[in-house]
Amino acid sequence: MGLHAIDEAKRCLNCKKPKCREGCPINTPIPEMIQMFLGGQMTEAAEMVFANNPLSVICSLVCDHEKQCEGHCIKGIKGEPVHISSIENYISDTCFDKMKLEKKPWNGGRIGVVGAGPAGITIAILMACRGYRVTVFEIREKIGGILRYGIPEFRLPKTILDRYYVKMKELGIRFRPNFALGGSTGVQDLLKDGYDAVFIGTGTWRPYRLNIPGETFGNVHYGINYLNNPDVYDLGERVAVIGAGNAAMDVARTAIRKGSQHVTVYSVTEVPAASPKEVEYAKIDGVQFEFLQTAVEIKDDGVMICDVEWDEKGQMIKHEETARFVSADSIIISISQGPQDRIVNRDKELKVDEKGLLKTDEKGETTMKGIFASGDVVTGAKTVVEAVKCSKMIADAMDEYVRQTKPNLFSPSSAL
């Protein structure tokens, strides 16, 4: 891997106007990173990249690089682009554990972070480095959110998240695992206890339904639930996956790895919503694809599949007269997901849109004063790097909010 990273780094043209950086949603300083790496300054490069993106190790593995940095690489016009992801991963992963993060002395402020997914981890690290005391409230036993419970091990090793936990503990961040905010404790209770601002990054864990007959049968599962812990499922040999996004690819490839012999993905479009790379990997793994088709009814021993088409207004038309029976031991529905409503049901000041997503202003502040949010709970299911990008902006907004509303916290005597 090290030799490959060096060879790839040497292919970089060090462009004066790097298109790769323009293609990165978080504007990673890619040419600088590569030149520092080649110049023997790998630790410094890792620190620079981490300062720009606290989840650089993770993003180097799970980002859609073909559409982003590598997809914009000049060398890709007439040949293979520089494999930037391999270089970034080698640098970030090699140096992560030995990096010493700069943390300012306690400024007297206290921040609550609800949810330890990509957005929550980013906010917690950034605010801790700025001198705040940070407590993370997580409904599950370990941090990671969708990273741990929604992305398969073969794409993102869970040991990376364990290393993040250690690094966060080194920053003094405290954790409340197995704690569901919105039950006996609400966001308002955190404010009463002296938290100066609260961040909500609880993600989207409520699977969307197809709303077709048979959806409650015992042979039906939802993708987000399956990926949470595939080992507790006995899918059988034949599996039908309804949906064709990146999560559906993860579902199909995991099912293959867990022993299912015939896995077919049904896509309502001619081109799957998943990235081309993920589709290619799925095909290599043995996943079959059927296009312009969807499920209309689920039976005890399979699923009824019909043809679909799209009109000029972009509306999908089901041709149920074409429905045919497809034998399947299990049917997995993976057509995205929305947010849970536990927190907003308890704290009525938090307003949501028609999809149940939290409403925020341009700075990420919700309709409840001092409560901020970003990530999938605001935007719907998006990418990890987009969650990081928004969270960086919101960390600035939260810091500004606390400084404006409680300036006495930042006096020299307040942190004694």
ABEGO torsion letter per residue (X at the ends): XAAAAAAAAAABAGBABBAAAAABAAGBBAAAAAAAAAAGBAAAAAAAAAAABAAAAAAAAABBAAABAAAABAAAAABBBBBAAAAAAAAAAAAAAABBBBBBBBAGBBBBBBEABAAAAAAAAAAAAAGBBBBBBBABABBGEAAAAABBAAABBAAAAAAAAAAAAAAGBBBBBGBBBGBABBAAAAAAAGBABBBBBAEBABBBBAGBBGAABAABBBAAAAAABAAABBAEABBBBBEABAAAAAAAAAAAAAGBABBBBBBABABBABBAAAAAAAAAAGBBBBBGBBBABBBAAEBBBBBBBBBAAGBBBBBAAABBBBBBABBBBBAEBBBBAAAAAABAABBBBAAGBBBBBAAGBBABBGBBBBEAAAAEBBBAAAAAAAAAAAAAAAAAAAAAABAAAABAAAAX
